[in-house]
Amino acid sequence: MLTQKTKDIVKATAPVLAEHGNDIIKCFYKRMFEAHPELNNVFNMAHQEQGQQQQALARAVYAYAENIEDPSSLMAVLKNIANKHASLGVRPEQYPIVGEHLLAAIKEVLGSAATDEIISAWAQAYGNLADVLMGMESGLYERSAAQLGGWTGWRTFVVREKRPESNVITSFILEPADGGAVVNFEPGQYISIAVEVPALGLQQIRQYSLSDMPNGRSYRISVKRESGGTQPPGYVSCLLHDHVNVGDEVKLAAPYGSFHIDVNAKTPIVLISGGVGLTPMVSMLKKAIQDPQRQVVFVHGARNSGVHAMRDRLREAAKTYANLDAIVFYDDPLPQDVVGRDYDHAGLVDVKAIKDAILLPDADYYICGPIPFMRLQHDALKELGIREARIHYEVFGPDLFAE
């Protein structure tokens, strides 16, 4: 337990750390990677290059300090981090490494202002946070290993099928090389895939949502090619699209993630996705519609049919299952889309325009897509009177060890 004095010191110094946050975190990563180059194989180098990892960690440190009197308010965030850490194979022995270099970076950047008392208080606070996360991760590892087909660490899988879903999204069906069973998962969860990236000379890990129902034999992921634009091309997504083929082997971690539906509930669910954010929604959808008593509304936004993955299967499901209503928005429809009416609404996803279809009694709302998209949908749902507890979303972005 942290003493009140320690909490007071952490809270009092949090604004100073926030002011110098980027410098501290840059110094932290530089020190840590120089001392432990093997950790380059764990961290997302694209996010390092773009500065996203540094910004995310700085925000996380400040948020923890701000909530140190009541850490329970951060439990949802910590649960997400613990799941991502488990998916990346983070182990207890790595926490002291992070702590050592984080504290050293604070001392280096702040100089004499970082007194021994301040460093000691932050060391205790970090230790307390590390204990919480390690406990949560240990429980996740144990539960995974105890299930039929479960495992911890990395397991070799073989690509059994590679199927284009749109101009930018390709699905990979993966089966274990040992021929054994695979652990089931909650619809909405993800796996981590580890591949060697020759351009970096490093292993890189990425997390991809599982885009099919559990079957005990294989997993399906649907990967968008990150071809660049304003950012560098995606190291892993381009490698998967261009160089990983049927028969090739990859390493997978077991499924994790706290963003998933309650498969036992009977209440309605509304799934709202943008772009490749549909991948976890497809898994949720396929499971939920198996219960004819459960009402499901699937709302998806894409530029047009050229990049709309799995559109034919979605339309077929909507015709087949009376409990499913599918609503599609295209913000830049192709001429053939207009002729064929492959979409329901032109423009960006606007939940207010379809409120009569989505405002259902006791419904839960799941959002996935780019961060600006999710923020827009979240705020619009709140304006429609949906309670925060009924709105669920997941950010696939960088945190302490994750992407």
C-alpha positions as CSV (number, residue, x, y, z in Angstrom):
1,M,0.0,0.0,0.0
2,L,1.2,3.5,-0.8
3,T,1.4,6.0,2.1
4,Q,-0.5,9.2,1.9
5,K,2.8,11.1,1.8
6,T,3.8,9.1,-1.3
7,K,0.5,9.8,-3.0
8,D,0.8,13.5,-2.2
9,I,4.3,13.7,-3.7
10,V,3.2,11.9,-6.9
11,K,0.1,14.1,-7.3
12,A,2.1,17.3,-6.7
13,T,4.8,16.4,-9.2
14,A,2.5,15.0,-11.9
15,P,2.1,18.4,-13.6
16,V,5.9,18.8,-13.8
17,L,6.2,15.3,-15.4
18,A,3.4,16.2,-17.8
19,E,5.2,19.4,-18.8
20,H,8.4,17.4,-19.6
21,G,6.6,14.2,-20.5
22,N,7.8,13.8,-24.1
23,D,11.4,14.5,-23.2
24,I,11.3,12.0,-20.3
25,I,9.7,9.3,-22.4
26,K,12.1,9.8,-25.3
27,C,15.0,9.6,-22.9
28,F,13.4,6.5,-21.3
29,Y,13.1,4.6,-24.6
30,K,16.6,5.6,-25.7
31,R,18.1,4.3,-22.4
32,M,16.1,1.1,-22.3
33,F,16.8,0.1,-25.9
34,E,20.5,0.8,-25.6
35,A,20.7,-1.4,-22.4
36,H,18.2,-4.1,-23.7
37,P,18.2,-4.2,-27.5
38,E,16.2,-7.4,-27.4
39,L,13.2,-5.3,-26.4
40,N,13.1,-3.9,-29.9
41,N,11.5,-7.2,-30.8
42,V,8.6,-6.5,-28.5
43,F,7.8,-2.8,-29.2
44,N,6.2,-1.5,-32.4
45,M,9.0,0.2,-34.3
46,A,6.5,2.1,-36.5
47,H,4.9,3.7,-33.5
48,Q,8.3,4.5,-32.1
49,E,9.3,6.3,-35.4
50,Q,6.0,8.2,-35.4
51,G,6.2,9.2,-31.7
52,Q,2.9,7.5,-30.9
53,Q,4.4,5.2,-28.3
54,Q,6.1,8.0,-26.5
55,Q,3.0,10.1,-26.3
56,A,0.8,7.2,-25.1
57,L,3.2,6.3,-22.3
58,A,3.5,10.0,-21.2
59,R,-0.3,10.2,-21.0
60,A,-0.6,6.9,-19.2
61,V,1.9,8.0,-16.5
62,Y,0.1,11.3,-16.0
63,A,-3.3,9.6,-15.8
64,Y,-2.0,7.2,-13.2
65,A,-0.7,10.0,-11.1
66,E,-3.9,12.0,-11.4
67,N,-5.9,9.0,-10.2
68,I,-3.5,7.6,-7.6
69,E,-6.0,8.3,-4.8
70,D,-8.6,6.0,-6.4
71,P,-6.8,3.6,-8.9
72,S,-10.1,1.7,-9.2
73,S,-11.2,4.4,-11.6
74,L,-8.5,3.2,-14.0
75,M,-9.4,-0.5,-13.8
76,A,-11.0,-0.7,-17.2
77,V,-7.9,0.8,-18.7
78,L,-5.6,-1.5,-16.7
79,K,-7.6,-4.5,-17.8
80,N,-7.1,-3.5,-21.4
81,I,-3.4,-3.0,-20.9
82,A,-3.1,-6.4,-19.1
83,N,-4.7,-8.2,-22.0
84,K,-2.4,-6.5,-24.5
85,H,0.6,-7.3,-22.3
86,A,-0.5,-11.0,-22.1
87,S,-0.9,-11.1,-25.9
88,L,2.6,-9.7,-26.3
89,G,4.1,-12.2,-23.8
90,V,5.2,-9.6,-21.3
91,R,6.7,-11.2,-18.3
92,P,7.3,-10.1,-14.7
93,E,11.1,-9.8,-15.2
94,Q,10.5,-7.0,-17.7
95,Y,8.8,-4.7,-15.2
96,P,12.0,-3.9,-13.2
97,I,13.7,-3.0,-16.5
98,V,11.0,-0.5,-17.4
99,G,11.0,0.9,-13.9
100,E,14.7,1.3,-13.8
101,H,15.0,3.3,-17.0
102,L,11.8,5.3,-16.4
103,L,13.1,6.6,-13.1
104,A,16.5,7.2,-14.5
105,A,14.9,9.2,-17.4
106,I,13.0,11.3,-14.9
107,K,16.2,12.0,-13.0
108,E,18.1,12.8,-16.2
109,V,15.6,15.2,-17.6
110,L,14.6,17.0,-14.4
111,G,18.0,17.1,-12.9
112,S,18.3,18.5,-9.4
113,A,14.5,19.1,-9.3
114,A,14.1,15.3,-9.1
115,T,15.0,14.9,-5.5
116,D,15.7,11.6,-3.8
117,E,12.3,11.9,-2.1
118,I,10.5,12.4,-5.4
119,I,12.3,9.5,-7.1
120,S,11.5,7.3,-4.2
121,A,7.8,8.2,-4.3
122,W,7.6,7.5,-8.0
123,A,9.5,4.2,-7.6
124,Q,6.9,3.1,-5.0
125,A,4.0,4.2,-7.2
126,Y,5.5,2.4,-10.2
127,G,6.0,-0.8,-8.1
128,N,2.4,-0.6,-7.0
129,L,1.1,-0.3,-10.6
130,A,3.5,-3.1,-11.7
131,D,2.1,-5.4,-9.0
132,V,-1.5,-4.8,-10.1
133,L,-0.7,-5.5,-13.8
134,M,1.5,-8.5,-13.1
135,G,-1.3,-10.0,-11.0
136,M,-3.9,-9.5,-13.8
137,E,-1.5,-10.9,-16.4
138,S,-0.7,-13.9,-14.4
139,G,-4.5,-14.7,-14.1
140,L,-4.9,-14.3,-17.9
141,Y,-1.9,-16.6,-18.6
142,E,-3.3,-19.3,-16.2
143,R,-6.8,-19.2,-17.6
144,S,-5.5,-19.5,-21.2
145,A,-3.2,-22.4,-20.4
146,A,-5.9,-24.3,-18.5
147,Q,-8.4,-24.4,-21.4
148,L,-8.6,-27.0,-24.1
149,G,-6.3,-26.0,-26.8
150,G,-4.8,-23.2,-24.7
151,W,-1.2,-22.2,-24.4
152,T,1.1,-19.4,-23.2
153,G,4.0,-17.8,-25.1
154,W,4.3,-18.4,-28.9
155,R,2.8,-21.3,-30.9
156,T,3.6,-22.0,-34.5
157,F,0.7,-21.8,-37.0
158,V,0.4,-22.6,-40.7
159,V,-1.4,-20.4,-43.2
160,R,-4.1,-22.7,-44.7
161,E,-5.9,-20.1,-46.7
162,K,-5.3,-16.6,-47.9
163,R,-8.3,-14.8,-49.3
164,P,-8.7,-11.2,-50.6
165,E,-11.7,-9.5,-49.0
166,S,-11.4,-6.1,-50.8
167,N,-8.8,-4.0,-52.5
168,V,-7.1,-3.4,-49.2
169,I,-8.1,-6.3,-46.8
170,T,-7.0,-9.9,-47.0
171,S,-8.1,-12.8,-44.7
172,F,-5.7,-15.5,-43.4
173,I,-7.0,-18.7,-42.0
174,L,-4.4,-20.1,-39.6
175,E,-4.1,-23.6,-38.1
176,P,-1.6,-24.9,-35.5
177,A,1.4,-26.7,-37.0
178,D,1.1,-29.4,-34.4
179,G,-2.4,-30.3,-35.5
180,G,-3.8,-29.8,-32.1
181,A,-6.9,-27.9,-30.9
182,V,-7.0,-24.2,-30.5
183,V,-8.6,-22.5,-27.5
184,N,-11.9,-20.8,-28.1
185,F,-12.3,-17.1,-27.7
186,E,-14.9,-14.5,-26.9
187,P,-16.2,-12.8,-30.1
188,G,-14.3,-9.5,-30.4
189,Q,-11.0,-10.7,-29.0
190,Y,-7.7,-10.6,-30.9
191,I,-4.5,-12.6,-31.3
192,S,-0.9,-11.4,-31.6
193,I,1.1,-12.5,-34.6
194,A,4.9,-12.4,-34.6
195,V,6.9,-12.3,-37.8
196,E,10.5,-11.4,-38.8
197,V,10.7,-8.1,-40.7
198,P,13.8,-8.1,-42.9
199,A,13.6,-4.3,-43.4
200,L,14.2,-3.9,-39.7
201,G,16.2,-7.0,-39.0
202,L,13.8,-7.5,-36.1
203,Q,10.8,-9.5,-35.0
204,Q,7.7,-7.4,-34.9
205,I,4.4,-8.2,-33.2
206,R,1.0,-6.9,-34.2
207,Q,-2.5,-7.6,-32.8
208,Y,-5.4,-8.4,-35.2
209,S,-9.0,-9.1,-34.3
210,L,-10.3,-12.5,-34.9
211,S,-12.9,-12.2,-37.7
212,D,-14.8,-15.5,-37.4
213,M,-16.7,-17.5,-34.9
214,P,-14.7,-19.9,-32.6
215,N,-14.4,-23.4,-34.0
216,G,-11.7,-25.1,-32.0
217,R,-9.6,-25.8,-35.1
218,S,-8.4,-22.5,-36.6
219,Y,-8.4,-18.7,-36.4
220,R,-9.1,-16.2,-39.1
221,I,-7.7,-12.7,-39.1
222,S,-8.5,-10.0,-41.7
223,V,-5.6,-7.6,-42.3
224,K,-5.7,-4.2,-43.9
225,R,-2.7,-3.2,-45.9
226,E,-1.3,0.0,-44.4
227,S,0.2,1.3,-47.6
228,G,1.4,4.7,-46.3
229,G,-0.2,8.0,-47.3
230,T,0.8,10.4,-44.6
231,Q,2.5,7.6,-42.6
232,P,5.2,5.1,-43.5
233,P,3.8,1.8,-44.9
234,G,2.9,-0.9,-42.4
235,Y,5.9,-3.2,-41.8
236,V,3.8,-6.2,-40.8
237,S,0.6,-5.6,-42.9
238,C,2.6,-5.2,-46.1
239,L,4.7,-8.3,-45.3
240,L,1.6,-10.4,-44.7
241,H,-0.1,-9.2,-47.9
242,D,3.0,-9.5,-50.1
243,H,5.2,-12.3,-48.7
244,V,3.2,-14.6,-46.4
245,N,1.4,-17.3,-48.4
246,V,-0.4,-20.6,-48.0
247,G,1.9,-23.1,-46.3
248,D,4.0,-20.5,-44.6
249,E,4.5,-20.5,-40.8
250,V,3.9,-17.7,-38.3
251,K,3.9,-17.5,-34.5
252,L,0.7,-16.7,-32.6
253,A,-0.1,-15.8,-29.0
254,A,-3.4,-17.1,-27.6
255,P,-6.5,-14.9,-27.9
256,Y,-7.0,-12.1,-25.4
257,G,-8.9,-8.8,-25.1
258,S,-11.6,-7.3,-23.0
259,F,-13.7,-5.9,-25.9
260,H,-16.3,-8.7,-26.6
261,I,-20.0,-9.4,-26.4
262,D,-21.7,-11.3,-23.7
263,V,-22.7,-14.4,-25.6
264,N,-25.2,-15.5,-23.0
265,A,-27.2,-12.2,-23.0
266,K,-30.5,-11.9,-24.8
267,T,-30.6,-8.1,-25.1
268,P,-30.1,-6.4,-28.4
269,I,-26.7,-5.4,-29.7
270,V,-25.8,-2.6,-32.1
271,L,-22.4,-3.0,-33.9
272,I,-21.0,0.2,-35.4
273,S,-17.8,-0.1,-37.4
274,G,-15.7,2.0,-39.8
275,G,-13.2,0.5,-42.3
276,V,-11.2,-2.4,-41.1
277,G,-12.9,-1.9,-37.7
278,L,-15.5,-4.4,-39.0
279,T,-13.2,-7.4,-38.3
280,P,-14.1,-7.9,-34.6
281,M,-17.7,-7.0,-35.4
282,V,-18.0,-9.9,-37.9
283,S,-17.0,-12.3,-35.2
284,M,-19.6,-10.8,-32.8
285,L,-22.2,-10.8,-35.5
286,K,-21.8,-14.4,-36.5
287,K,-22.1,-15.6,-32.9
288,A,-25.0,-13.3,-31.9
289,I,-27.3,-14.1,-34.8
290,Q,-27.2,-17.8,-33.9
291,D,-29.8,-16.8,-31.2
292,P,-33.0,-16.0,-33.1
293,Q,-34.3,-14.2,-30.1
294,R,-31.5,-11.7,-30.0
295,Q,-31.9,-8.6,-32.1
296,V,-28.7,-7.4,-33.9
297,V,-28.1,-4.2,-35.9
298,F,-24.9,-4.0,-37.9
299,V,-23.9,-0.5,-39.0
300,H,-20.8,-0.1,-41.2
301,G,-19.1,2.8,-42.9
302,A,-16.6,2.5,-45.8
303,R,-15.5,4.6,-48.7
304,N,-17.1,2.4,-51.3
305,S,-17.5,-1.2,-52.4
306,G,-13.9,-1.5,-53.5
307,V,-12.7,-1.3,-49.9
308,H,-15.8,-2.8,-48.2
309,A,-14.7,-6.2,-47.0
310,M,-17.1,-9.1,-46.7
311,R,-20.0,-7.0,-48.1
312,D,-21.6,-9.9,-50.0
313,R,-21.6,-12.1,-46.9
314,L,-23.1,-9.3,-44.8
315,R,-25.9,-8.8,-47.2
316,E,-26.6,-12.6,-47.5
317,A,-26.7,-12.8,-43.7
318,A,-29.2,-10.0,-43.5
319,K,-31.4,-11.9,-45.9
320,T,-31.0,-15.1,-44.1
321,Y,-31.4,-14.0,-40.5
322,A,-34.6,-12.2,-39.5
323,N,-33.0,-10.9,-36.3
324,L,-30.3,-9.0,-38.3
325,D,-30.6,-5.5,-39.7
326,A,-27.6,-4.3,-41.8
327,I,-27.1,-0.6,-42.5
328,V,-24.2,0.5,-44.8
329,F,-22.8,4.0,-45.3
330,Y,-20.5,4.9,-48.3
331,D,-18.9,8.3,-48.1
332,D,-17.4,8.1,-51.6
333,P,-19.5,5.6,-53.6
334,L,-18.3,4.3,-57.0
335,P,-20.6,4.7,-60.0
336,Q,-21.4,1.0,-59.9
337,D,-22.3,1.3,-56.2
338,V,-24.9,3.9,-57.1
339,V,-26.4,1.8,-59.9
340,G,-26.4,-1.4,-57.8
341,R,-27.4,0.4,-54.5
342,D,-24.8,-1.5,-52.6
343,Y,-25.2,0.9,-49.7
344,D,-28.1,2.4,-47.7
345,H,-26.8,5.9,-47.0
346,A,-24.3,8.3,-48.7
347,G,-21.9,10.0,-46.4
348,L,-20.2,9.2,-43.1
349,V,-21.9,7.0,-40.5
350,D,-24.5,9.2,-38.8
351,V,-26.2,7.3,-36.0
352,K,-28.7,10.2,-35.5
353,A,-30.0,9.7,-39.0
354,I,-30.8,6.0,-38.2
355,K,-31.8,6.5,-34.6
356,D,-35.2,4.7,-35.2
357,A,-33.3,1.6,-36.2
358,I,-30.7,1.6,-33.4
359,L,-32.4,2.9,-30.3
360,L,-33.5,-0.4,-28.9
361,P,-34.5,-1.2,-25.3
362,D,-31.6,-2.3,-23.1
363,A,-29.3,-2.5,-26.1
364,D,-25.5,-2.5,-25.9
365,Y,-23.5,-0.5,-28.5
366,Y,-20.0,-1.7,-29.7
367,I,-17.8,0.7,-31.7
368,C,-14.6,-0.1,-33.6
369,G,-12.7,1.8,-36.2
370,P,-10.2,4.7,-36.4
371,I,-10.0,6.8,-33.2
372,P,-11.8,9.9,-34.7
373,F,-14.6,7.7,-36.0
374,M,-15.1,6.1,-32.6
375,R,-15.0,9.4,-30.8
376,L,-17.6,10.8,-33.2
377,Q,-19.9,7.8,-32.7
378,H,-19.5,7.7,-29.0
379,D,-20.4,11.3,-28.6
380,A,-23.4,11.0,-31.0
381,L,-24.7,8.0,-29.0
382,K,-24.4,10.0,-25.7
383,E,-26.4,12.8,-27.3
384,L,-29.1,10.3,-28.2
385,G,-29.3,9.4,-24.5
386,I,-27.3,6.2,-24.4
387,R,-25.7,5.6,-21.1
388,E,-21.9,5.3,-21.0
389,A,-22.1,1.9,-19.4
390,R,-23.9,0.7,-22.6
391,I,-21.2,1.9,-25.0
392,H,-18.2,-0.3,-25.6
393,Y,-15.1,0.3,-27.7
394,E,-11.5,-0.6,-28.0
395,V,-8.5,1.4,-29.1
396,F,-5.8,-0.5,-31.0
397,G,-3.0,1.8,-30.2
398,P,0.2,2.0,-28.2
399,D,0.5,1.7,-24.5
400,L,3.4,0.6,-22.2
401,F,4.3,-2.5,-24.2
402,A,1.6,-2.7,-26.9
403,E,1.4,-1.6,-30.4
